[in-house]
Amino acid sequence: MGEQLQHNEWSGKTDGLPWMQRSLIFMFRIFPLWLVYGIMALVVPFYMLFGKGYKASYRLYRDRFGYGALKSFVYAYTNHFRFGQVILDRFGVYGGKRYDFIKEGQDIMDDLEKREEGFIVLSCHVGNYEIAGYSLRPKAKRFNALVYGGETATVMENRQRLLAQNNMRLILVKEDLSHMFELNAAIENGEIVSIPADRILGSQKYVECDFLGAKAHFPMGAFALAVSKNLPVLAVFVMKEGLRKYHAYVSIVDCDRQLGRQDQIEQMAHNYVGKIEETLKRYPTQWFNFYDFWKQ
């Protein structure tokens, strides 16, 4: 374990000026989804050429998946195209589009909701985790999502508007760490807390894990919180499978609770990273961290 500063190769912020994003929402109220996707497919090569993410995407398939040069290029394009679809689907929801979901493991979440204690849901930049919050709602507990606070006003306003309708609220990451008080209050109230578990933000402790054949750092915070509060932990992956179709996978992330605190944290982190690997083997083009994730 150790500490790592925030990377500066990928901001994670949605591209586009506010008026462009508002225009996109308006387009979805008029045009079919396939047409918007088609326009986006023509834009992707320019984004790959002038954006910062192409090299990292290409190396992902060349080095981590072991593909040849041509196949890696094709997958890098598809990776960017899938990312564009995921972003467009978000704005599609803002514009009133509806999507179909296949759910595996919903009974696990339903069971945990019936308990008095709260639980933690781990998210990462694989698939389209956010879109589930607009269509799948908790039945008995409030859902609190810890999110990056530097998004555009258009995105944040629409997020809060739609999530509030589903008994969900956003907790913004703050430099003074005051968001930790909100997280703890939600946990004490027996609510659901969603925490990102792949990107390291700021100076935080990490767990080093074997991931796709090389060492990578994953933030320790969510795992440490789960162990210290003795809370159940879920992994949720929401993967795009068709024009309007998503497949949601819910599973338990466990560890041996008889181990010492540090060992529990590490075991839980390794188990979660294993689930990410399994998901990427089925959906290799839906990894959306466009920077050198394995760079130490």
C-alpha positions in Angstrom: 0.0 0.0 0.0 1.1 3.6 -0.4 0.0 7.0 -1.7 -0.3 8.5 -5.1 -1.1 11.9 -6.5 -3.9 12.5 -8.9 -3.0 11.8 -12.5 -3.2 14.7 -15.0 -3.5 12.8 -18.2 -7.3 12.4 -18.2 -9.7 14.8 -16.6 -12.8 12.6 -16.7 -14.9 15.6 -17.4 -17.6 15.5 -20.1 -16.5 17.4 -23.2 -18.4 20.3 -24.8 -19.5 23.8 -24.0 -22.9 24.2 -22.0 -24.8 25.3 -25.2 -23.5 22.3 -27.1 -24.7 19.9 -24.3 -28.1 21.6 -24.2 -28.3 21.3 -28.0 -27.5 17.6 -27.7 -30.4 17.1 -25.2 -32.7 18.9 -27.6 -31.5 16.7 -30.5 -32.5 13.6 -28.6 -36.1 14.9 -28.3 -36.3 15.1 -32.1 -33.9 12.6 -33.8 -33.8 8.8 -33.4 -30.9 7.3 -31.4 -29.3 5.5 -34.3 -29.0 8.7 -36.3 -27.1 10.5 -33.5 -24.9 7.4 -33.1 -24.1 7.5 -36.9 -23.1 11.2 -36.7 -20.9 10.4 -33.7 -19.2 7.5 -35.5 -17.9 10.0 -38.1 -16.5 12.3 -35.3 -14.6 9.5 -33.5 -11.5 9.4 -35.8 -11.0 13.2 -35.2 -11.4 12.7 -31.5 -8.8 9.9 -31.6 -6.4 12.0 -33.7 -6.6 15.1 -31.5 -7.6 13.7 -28.1 -5.4 12.5 -25.4 -6.9 9.0 -25.0 -6.0 7.1 -28.2 -2.5 6.1 -27.2 -3.6 4.7 -23.8 -6.5 2.9 -25.5 -4.2 1.4 -28.1 -1.7 0.2 -25.5 -4.5 -1.3 -23.5 -5.3 -3.8 -26.3 -1.7 -4.2 -27.5 -0.1 -4.7 -24.1 -2.8 -5.8 -21.7 -4.9 -7.9 -24.1 -2.0 -9.0 -26.3 -3.7 -8.1 -29.6 -1.8 -7.4 -32.8 -1.3 -3.9 -34.2 -4.3 -3.8 -36.6 -6.7 -5.5 -34.1 -5.5 -3.1 -31.4 -6.3 -0.1 -33.6 -9.8 -1.5 -34.5 -10.5 -2.1 -30.8 -9.2 1.4 -29.9 -11.7 2.9 -32.4 -14.5 0.7 -31.0 -13.5 1.6 -27.5 -13.9 5.3 -28.3 -17.1 4.6 -30.2 -18.6 2.7 -27.2 -17.5 5.6 -24.9 -19.3 8.0 -27.2 -22.5 5.9 -27.1 -22.3 5.8 -23.3 -22.1 9.6 -23.1 -24.8 10.0 -25.7 -27.1 7.6 -23.8 -26.6 9.8 -20.7 -27.8 12.8 -22.7 -30.5 10.7 -24.3 -32.0 10.1 -20.8 -31.8 13.8 -20.2 -33.8 14.2 -23.4 -36.4 11.6 -22.5 -35.1 8.5 -24.1 -35.8 5.2 -22.3 -33.5 2.1 -22.2 -34.2 -1.6 -21.4 -32.3 -3.4 -18.7 -31.6 -7.1 -18.1 -30.7 -7.5 -14.4 -28.6 -10.2 -12.8 -28.3 -10.3 -9.0 -31.2 -7.8 -8.3 -32.3 -10.2 -5.5 -28.9 -9.6 -3.8 -29.6 -5.9 -3.6 -33.2 -6.4 -2.6 -32.2 -8.6 0.3 -29.7 -6.1 1.6 -32.3 -3.3 1.3 -34.5 -5.2 3.8 -31.8 -5.1 6.5 -31.4 -2.4 9.0 -27.8 -1.7 8.2 -26.7 0.1 5.1 -24.3 -1.2 2.5 -21.7 0.0 0.0 -21.9 -0.2 -3.8 -18.6 0.0 -5.7 -18.5 1.8 -9.1 -15.9 2.1 -11.7 -15.4 3.5 -15.2 -16.5 0.3 -16.9 -19.8 0.2 -18.9 -22.4 2.9 -18.0 -22.9 2.8 -14.3 -24.6 6.2 -14.2 -27.5 5.3 -16.5 -28.8 2.7 -14.1 -29.5 5.4 -11.6 -32.0 7.0 -14.0 -33.9 3.8 -14.6 -33.3 1.4 -11.7 -34.5 2.8 -8.3 -33.9 1.5 -4.7 -37.1 0.2 -3.1 -36.5 0.8 0.6 -33.4 2.9 1.2 -32.0 6.2 -0.1 -29.1 5.8 -2.5 -26.1 8.2 -2.0 -23.6 8.5 -4.8 -20.2 10.0 -4.2 -19.2 11.8 -7.4 -16.6 14.1 -8.9 -17.7 17.6 -8.5 -16.0 19.2 -11.5 -18.6 18.2 -14.1 -20.3 20.8 -16.3 -23.4 22.6 -14.9 -25.6 21.0 -17.6 -24.6 17.5 -16.5 -24.8 18.2 -12.8 -28.2 19.9 -13.1 -29.7 17.0 -15.1 -28.1 14.4 -12.8 -29.6 15.9 -9.7 -33.0 16.4 -11.3 -33.4 12.8 -12.5 -31.8 11.1 -9.5 -33.9 13.0 -7.0 -37.0 11.4 -8.6 -35.5 8.0 -7.8 -34.7 8.6 -4.1 -31.1 9.2 -4.9 -28.8 12.1 -4.1 -25.3 13.1 -5.1 -22.5 13.7 -2.6 -19.8 15.8 -4.2 -16.1 15.1 -3.5 -14.7 18.2 -1.7 -11.1 19.2 -1.1 -11.7 19.7 2.6 -13.0 16.1 2.9 -16.3 17.3 4.3 -18.0 14.7 2.0 -16.8 12.1 4.5 -19.2 13.5 7.1 -22.1 13.1 4.6 -21.0 9.5 3.8 -20.8 8.6 7.5 -24.2 10.2 8.2 -25.8 8.2 5.4 -24.2 5.0 6.7 -25.4 5.7 10.2 -28.9 6.1 8.8 -28.7 2.7 7.2 -28.7 4.0 3.7 -26.8 2.9 0.5 -23.5 4.5 -0.4 -22.0 4.3 -3.8 -18.2 5.0 -4.0 -15.9 5.0 -7.1 -13.2 2.3 -6.7 -10.9 2.7 -9.7 -9.6 6.2 -10.1 -7.3 7.7 -7.4 -8.3 11.3 -6.7 -5.9 13.5 -4.8 -3.4 12.1 -2.3 -4.9 8.8 -1.1 -3.8 5.4 0.0 -4.0 2.7 -2.6 -3.9 -1.1 -2.9 -1.6 -2.5 -5.5 -3.4 -5.3 -7.5 -2.6 -7.6 -10.4 -4.8 -6.3 -13.1 -4.8 -7.6 -16.7 -1.3 -9.0 -16.3 0.4 -6.0 -14.6 0.4 -4.1 -11.3 -2.1 -1.3 -10.9 -3.1 1.0 -8.1 -6.7 1.1 -6.8 -8.0 3.6 -4.2 -8.2 2.1 -0.7 -10.9 4.3 0.7 -14.1 2.3 -0.2 -12.6 -0.9 1.0 -11.3 0.6 4.2 -14.7 2.1 5.0 -16.4 -1.2 4.4 -14.0 -3.0 6.7 -14.1 -0.4 9.5 -17.9 -0.2 9.4 -18.3 -4.0 8.8 -20.7 -3.3 5.9 -21.7 -5.6 3.0 -20.2 -4.5 -0.4 -21.6 -4.9 -3.8 -20.1 -4.7 -7.3 -22.4 -3.3 -10.0 -21.5 -3.3 -13.7 -24.0 -1.9 -16.2 -22.8 -2.9 -19.7 -24.2 -1.7 -23.1 -25.3 -4.6 -25.3 -27.6 -3.0 -28.0 -29.1 0.2 -29.2 -31.3 0.6 -26.2 -30.3 -2.5 -24.2 -28.1 -2.7 -21.1 -27.2 -5.7 -18.9 -26.7 -5.0 -15.2 -24.6 -7.4 -13.1 -24.8 -7.2 -9.3 -22.6 -9.4 -7.0 -21.1 -9.5 -3.5 -17.5 -8.4 -2.9 -16.5 -10.3 0.2 -13.4 -11.0 2.3 -12.5 -13.2 5.3 -13.8 -11.1 8.2 -11.6 -13.0 10.6 -8.4 -11.5 9.1 -6.8 -8.4 10.4 -8.0 -5.0 9.1 -5.3 -4.5 6.5 -5.6 -8.0 5.2 -9.4 -7.7 4.9 -8.9 -4.5 2.9 -6.4 -6.0 0.5 -8.4 -9.2 0.0 -11.6 -7.2 -0.7 -9.7 -5.0 -3.2 -8.2 -8.0 -5.0 -11.6 -9.7 -5.2 -13.2 -6.6 -6.7 -10.4 -6.1 -9.3 -11.0 -9.8 -10.2 -14.6 -8.9 -11.0 -13.5 -6.0 -13.2 -11.2 -8.4 -15.1 -14.0 -10.9 -15.6 -16.3 -8.2 -16.9 -13.7 -6.8 -19.3 -13.1 -10.2 -20.8 -16.8 -10.3 -21.8 -16.9 -6.6 -22.8 -13.3 -5.6 -23.7 -14.3 -2.3 -25.4 -16.1 -0.9 -22.4 -13.1 0.2 -20.3 -13.2 4.0 -20.1 -10.1 5.2 -18.3 -8.3 6.9 -21.1 -4.9 7.3 -19.5 -2.0 4.9 -18.6 -3.8 3.2 -15.8 -0.7 1.0 -15.1 1.8 3.8 -14.9 3.4 3.9 -11.5 
